[in-house]
Amino acid sequence: MDLDQLLILLKKKGYKTTPQRKTILTVLLEQKDNLLTAQGINLECIKHKKNTNITTIYRNLELLNEFDLVHKVISDDGTAHYKLKCIENHHHHLICKGCGKMEVIDYCPIKILENLSESKSFTLTDHKLELYGYCKQCN
């Protein structure tokens, strides 16, 4: 998904294209392989010479999360980290606890548990799997 597609999607849902929203989305697109905190996004906005209020960043991140356009990952210390969802198909992630790099697992290891849900008369509707550790550079 590119910037124009994201902006069109938000516009269809009734949200305006503000300069701040455009900058936040640009940062998320540029950092698509990394998890970013709101503070990290703010620093990237400053690098773009776009001063964006931290409250505006939080509001936009929650909006993007509501529309399922970002992955929201809560770290061990309770800090929310965000990454734009760029891949359309179902997938999971390996997340580095050192640098925050997120790597896609392009198959679903949970498929094996579908039999379990059937045997327990439970209808599985969704799941989320995040594996934490350290990447080669941080190890």
C-alpha positions as CSV (number, residue, x, y, z in Angstrom):
1,M,0.0,0.0,0.0
2,D,1.4,3.4,-0.9
3,L,0.7,6.9,0.6
4,D,-2.1,7.7,-2.0
5,Q,-3.9,4.5,-1.3
6,L,-3.8,5.1,2.5
7,L,-5.1,8.7,2.1
8,I,-7.9,7.5,-0.2
9,L,-8.9,4.9,2.3
10,L,-9.0,7.4,5.1
11,K,-10.9,9.8,3.0
12,K,-13.5,7.2,2.2
13,K,-14.0,6.7,5.9
14,G,-14.7,10.4,6.3
15,Y,-11.2,11.6,7.4
16,K,-9.4,14.6,5.9
17,T,-5.9,14.6,4.5
18,T,-4.1,16.9,6.9
19,P,-0.4,17.7,6.5
20,Q,0.3,16.0,9.9
21,R,-1.5,12.8,8.9
22,K,0.4,12.8,5.6
23,T,3.7,13.2,7.4
24,I,2.9,10.4,9.9
25,L,1.9,8.0,7.1
26,T,5.1,9.0,5.2
27,V,7.2,8.2,8.2
28,L,5.5,4.8,8.7
29,L,6.0,4.0,5.0
30,E,9.7,4.9,5.1
31,Q,10.2,2.9,8.3
32,K,8.0,-0.1,7.2
33,D,10.5,-2.7,8.5
34,N,10.7,-1.1,12.0
35,L,8.5,-0.8,15.0
36,L,8.2,2.8,16.1
37,T,6.9,4.5,19.2
38,A,4.9,7.7,19.0
39,Q,8.1,9.5,20.2
40,G,10.1,7.8,17.5
41,I,7.6,8.9,14.9
42,N,7.8,12.4,16.3
43,L,11.6,12.4,15.9
44,E,11.2,11.2,12.3
45,C,8.6,14.0,11.6
46,I,11.2,16.5,12.9
47,K,13.8,15.1,10.5
48,H,11.2,15.8,7.7
49,K,11.1,19.4,9.1
50,K,7.4,18.8,10.0
51,N,6.6,19.7,13.5
52,T,3.8,17.4,14.6
53,N,2.2,17.5,18.1
54,I,2.7,14.3,20.0
55,T,-1.0,14.2,20.8
56,T,-1.8,14.4,17.1
57,I,0.5,11.5,16.5
58,Y,-1.2,9.4,19.2
59,R,-4.6,10.2,17.9
60,N,-3.6,9.3,14.3
61,L,-2.0,6.0,15.4
62,E,-5.2,5.0,17.3
63,L,-7.2,5.9,14.2
64,L,-4.9,3.7,12.0
65,N,-5.1,0.9,14.5
66,E,-8.9,1.1,14.6
67,F,-9.0,0.7,10.8
68,D,-6.5,-2.2,11.1
69,L,-3.8,-0.3,9.1
70,V,-1.0,-0.7,11.7
71,H,0.3,-3.4,13.9
72,K,0.3,-2.3,17.5
73,V,2.8,-4.1,19.6
74,I,3.1,-3.6,23.4
75,S,6.6,-4.1,24.6
76,D,7.6,-5.6,28.0
77,D,7.7,-2.2,29.6
78,G,4.2,-1.3,28.3
79,T,5.2,1.0,25.5
80,A,3.2,0.8,22.3
81,H,5.1,0.4,19.1
82,Y,3.6,0.7,15.6
83,K,4.3,-0.6,12.2
84,L,2.3,0.0,9.0
85,K,0.5,-3.1,7.7
86,C,1.9,-3.4,4.1
87,I,1.3,-7.1,3.4
88,E,-2.3,-8.0,2.5
89,N,-2.2,-11.7,3.4
90,H,-2.3,-13.2,6.9
91,H,1.1,-13.4,8.6
92,H,3.0,-13.2,11.9
93,H,6.2,-11.5,13.1
94,L,9.6,-12.1,14.7
95,I,10.3,-8.9,16.7
96,C,13.8,-7.9,17.9
97,K,13.8,-6.7,21.5
98,G,17.0,-4.8,20.8
99,C,16.4,-2.7,17.8
100,G,12.6,-3.2,17.2
101,K,13.1,-4.7,13.7
102,M,10.1,-6.8,12.7
103,E,10.5,-9.7,10.3
104,V,7.5,-11.3,8.6
105,I,6.8,-15.0,9.0
106,D,4.9,-15.6,5.8
107,Y,3.1,-18.8,6.8
108,C,0.8,-19.4,9.8
109,P,2.1,-21.8,12.4
110,I,-1.3,-21.6,14.2
111,K,-3.0,-23.6,11.5
112,I,-2.3,-26.8,13.5
113,L,-4.4,-25.5,16.3
114,E,-7.5,-25.3,14.2
115,N,-8.1,-29.0,15.0
116,L,-7.9,-28.2,18.7
117,S,-10.7,-25.5,18.3
118,E,-12.9,-28.0,16.5
119,S,-12.4,-30.7,19.2
120,K,-13.3,-28.2,21.9
121,S,-16.4,-26.9,20.1
122,F,-14.8,-23.5,19.9
123,T,-15.0,-21.2,16.8
124,L,-11.7,-19.6,16.3
125,T,-12.2,-16.2,14.6
126,D,-8.8,-14.5,14.8
127,H,-5.4,-14.8,16.4
128,K,-2.1,-12.9,16.7
129,L,1.3,-14.3,17.1
130,E,4.4,-12.3,17.9
131,L,7.7,-14.0,18.6
132,Y,10.3,-11.9,20.5
133,G,14.1,-12.3,20.6
134,Y,17.2,-10.7,19.1
135,C,18.2,-10.3,15.5
136,K,21.7,-11.1,14.2
137,Q,22.9,-7.5,14.7
138,C,21.7,-7.3,18.3
139,N,22.6,-10.8,19.5
